[in-house]
Amino acid sequence: MKLKLLTLVAALFSTAALAGFTNHYQVNVGSTTAYGSLVGARNSADNTQYIVCSYVGFSSNPYGICSARNSSGTTKSCTTTQAHHVEQIRGLSNESYLYFRWDSSGKCDYIYSSTGSMYHE
């Protein structure tokens, strides 16, 4: 009976551990888009790539900047003063997946982020 109970407990903890996976997407930089996961960039073997968005919360004029560098060293960034973009940036965590796009003037025109255990490689 004890062995059956221990087996059941071990199985429950094994299943629960699967929910802890994080998204380890490498950073990709294109001509108008960049995407990847923060933890994937941080844990990459190349020590070159990064992806980040930051904001400065001046009370009357908050703004944000997003930047990414892929493993080959290509770097792109964009800036935004859009309140909904700044809120998106403020919601990022260490394990977020981040996608951003910019226009020809270098302004961010789309920022998407997601944090959850369902994205993993």
C-alpha positions in Angstrom: 0.0 0.0 0.0 2.8 2.4 0.9 4.5 1.7 -2.5 1.3 2.5 -4.4 0.8 5.8 -2.4 4.5 6.8 -3.1 4.1 6.0 -6.8 0.9 8.1 -7.0 2.5 11.1 -5.2 5.6 10.9 -7.5 3.3 10.8 -10.6 1.4 13.9 -9.4 4.6 15.8 -8.8 6.0 14.8 -12.1 2.9 16.1 -13.9 3.0 19.3 -12.0 6.6 19.9 -13.0 5.6 20.0 -16.7 3.6 23.1 -16.0 6.9 24.9 -15.1 8.4 24.8 -18.6 9.3 28.2 -19.9 9.6 29.5 -23.5 13.2 29.4 -24.7 12.8 30.9 -28.1 16.0 32.3 -29.6 16.0 35.9 -30.8 15.1 36.6 -34.4 15.6 40.0 -36.0 14.1 40.8 -39.4 13.8 44.0 -41.5 10.7 45.2 -39.5 10.2 42.7 -36.7 12.0 41.1 -33.8 10.9 38.3 -31.5 12.1 35.8 -29.0 11.8 35.1 -25.3 13.7 36.9 -22.6 14.8 33.7 -20.9 15.7 32.1 -24.2 18.0 35.0 -25.0 19.5 35.0 -21.5 20.2 31.3 -21.6 21.5 31.1 -25.1 24.9 29.6 -25.7 26.2 32.4 -27.8 26.1 35.2 -25.2 25.3 37.6 -28.0 21.6 37.8 -28.3 19.2 39.8 -26.2 15.6 41.1 -26.4 14.3 43.8 -24.2 11.8 46.6 -23.8 12.1 49.4 -21.2 10.0 52.3 -20.3 10.5 55.7 -18.7 7.5 56.7 -16.8 7.6 60.5 -16.8 4.1 61.5 -15.5 3.1 63.6 -18.5 5.0 61.7 -21.3 5.9 58.1 -20.7 7.8 56.4 -23.5 9.3 53.0 -24.3 12.1 51.5 -26.3 12.4 47.9 -27.5 15.6 46.4 -28.8 16.8 43.0 -29.9 20.1 41.5 -31.1 20.2 38.0 -32.7 23.1 35.5 -32.5 24.8 36.9 -35.6 24.9 40.4 -34.0 22.1 42.1 -36.0 20.5 44.7 -33.8 17.2 46.6 -34.2 15.2 48.9 -32.0 12.2 51.1 -31.9 10.6 53.7 -29.6 7.1 54.5 -28.6 5.1 57.1 -26.8 1.8 55.2 -27.1 0.2 54.6 -23.7 -1.0 51.1 -24.6 2.6 50.1 -25.7 4.0 51.4 -22.4 1.5 49.4 -20.5 2.4 46.3 -22.6 6.1 46.9 -21.8 5.4 47.3 -18.1 3.7 43.9 -18.1 6.8 42.0 -19.2 8.4 39.5 -16.9 11.7 37.6 -17.0 10.1 34.7 -18.8 7.9 36.6 -21.3 7.8 36.0 -25.1 8.2 39.3 -26.9 7.4 40.3 -30.4 7.7 43.9 -31.7 7.4 45.6 -35.1 8.5 49.0 -36.3 7.7 51.4 -39.1 10.2 53.1 -41.5 10.8 56.0 -39.0 11.8 53.6 -36.2 8.6 53.9 -34.2 7.1 50.8 -32.6 3.8 50.2 -34.3 3.0 46.8 -32.6 4.2 45.1 -29.4 3.0 41.7 -28.3 4.0 39.8 -25.2 2.9 36.6 -23.6 3.9 34.8 -20.4 2.8 31.3 -19.7 3.9 27.7 -19.4 2.4 26.5 -22.6 5.2 27.9 -24.8 8.4 25.8 -24.7 10.8 24.0 -27.0 
